[in-house]
Structure formats: C-alpha cells, structure tokens
Amino acid sequence: MSVIALAGCSGAPGVTTSALALLLSWPLDPGRRMILAECDPDGGAVLHGLLQGTLGDRYGLRNLSVAARKGEFSDAFWRQLIDLSGEDGKKESPRDRLLLPGITDPAQAASLGSVWKVLAQMFRGIEAESGHDVLIDLGRCGAFGPSGVLAEQADTVIVVVRNTLRCLQAAEARVRALEERVGEVGLIVIDEGPYPAGEVQRVLQVPVVATLPYAPDDARVLSDGAEQARRFTKSPLMKAARTGSALLVQRAAVRRARLDPGGVRAAGGQVTRAR
C-alpha cells in the first residue's frame, strides 16, 4: 500500500522505462492493484512508445483538467486508465496493472495547474481505500514546479540515475534540491557505467534502493514497443525489476510508518516531511 514517485535528471536516465518494468513486475497480493501515472509535465511516452499509438490520444491526464472544473474528477480518473495486465491465457483480464497516460504535448501542462493537487489527494485516497499501489512517473522536471506536490505527498521519492560520470554529476544537484523539497530520497541505479552501487551511494550520500541492468534490447520493448522476446518476462531486466519493486514497497512502508505513525494521511491529513 504505497505511493511512490520516480524522478529523473539530465543524462537520459530512463525513468519511464524503469517505471514500466516495475509496473509489470510489481508484487500483487490477491485483491491488490497497481497504477502507473505518467505525470511528466514535458509529456508522456507510453501511448506512442510501448503502445505504438494504437489507442490514439483518447485517454490520459489531459482529460482531467475539464473534469476537475466540472466537479467530475473521480469518475473521469477511472475512465482514463488503460489496462496493461498480462492476460496469460485468461479470458478476462484481472485489470490489476493500470496506466494513466500522460499529456501528449508539453503545452497541455499549462491547463493542469489545479489538477496536480487534486491528483495527489486522489492517489492518497486510492492507496488508503481502494487497495491500489501508485507509481508516479515525474520525468526529469515533474518533481518541481506545480506538479511537485505529487512528490511531496508520496510515501517516498526515488531518483533514477545511471552510474556514468555524466549522469552522476547531473544527479548530485537534483538530489540535493529534492531533499530540500521532500526530505529523504532514494536511488534506482541503471547499471550502465563503471561505478558500483556503493560508490554511487557514497558520492551522492543517498541510499541505493535497487539496481536495474543496462539492457537496451529489453528496454526497447518497454520504451518503443519493440517485439517482445519469448522469455522477456524472465529477462535480467524484469527479474531485477521484481526484486526492486519489493524493495521499494519495503522502503515506502518503513518511511510512512516513521513519518505518519498515527495514520494521519490515510484519513486525509498531511504530515510535515522530516528534513
């Protein structure tokens, strides 16, 4: 029962691809469901990446601004979700892995000024009342500006980095700025470069929660809708994502218990972040 925000930095870290791998690997107990929300103000990638434009632009975040003005946000939210559940031969999908697609044009972000806060409250309510975990893809910029409220209200914020010198240099300033805004953050490391997780953790002074392999061919299945190999679900990327998702759940639960021991936010309240 978690709300987890993923954020990136310059250097093409692969936030959306990592988020999709986690969504499709997330450990779900009976009755639990998972939602991935693309909340990158620079625009979402899944509709025209993984889904190859097959659903057009009928679904997504952009439709919620009108619904919010009409007082129809909750009903509209559920209509915007796309089912990414694996059917595994079943006649009926379990609808337990769902996607809220992002905006398709960065210019659309201007209409979402009032939506971010409502969306953050919606995620808290879903997590507390409806048996859903929520993963938020904030891209490179979404943890700051108006959409930053999503990071502030998440149980934990995770920065996706690659262990290359270029990306780690860019990540240092981003991590410090996020710590100022939301308190403690963690890292997902994409293992492309020469620096081990311990070195990354020492340099950035932030815990590495999970590591994903640098696997371009497998990543293209998620980022660009490339043909899926027969054993894709058992690939190193997806195996690491399964391990990583369990670690993220543990981190979110521990941090929420420490920051909100009385369950105030589950009842609709807010807590002040530890600094």
Salt bridges, closest charged atoms under 4 A:
ASP57 OD1 - HIS48 NE2 3.07
GLU127 OE1 - ARG124 NH2 3.10
GLU127 OE2 - ARG256 NH1 2.38
ASP133 OD1 - ARG32 NH2 3.24
GLU152 OE2 - ARG181 NE 2.75
ASP155 OD1 - ARG124 NH2 3.25
ASP155 OD2 - ARG256 NH1 3.59
ASP155 OD1 - ARG265 NH2 2.90
GLU179 OE1 - ARG176 NE 2.95
GLU184 OE1 - ARG255 NE 3.51
GLU184 OE1 - ARG258 NH2 2.75
GLU192 OE1 - ARG162 NH1 2.90
GLU199 OE2 - ARG202 NH2 2.81
ASP217 OD1 - ARG220 NH2 2.36
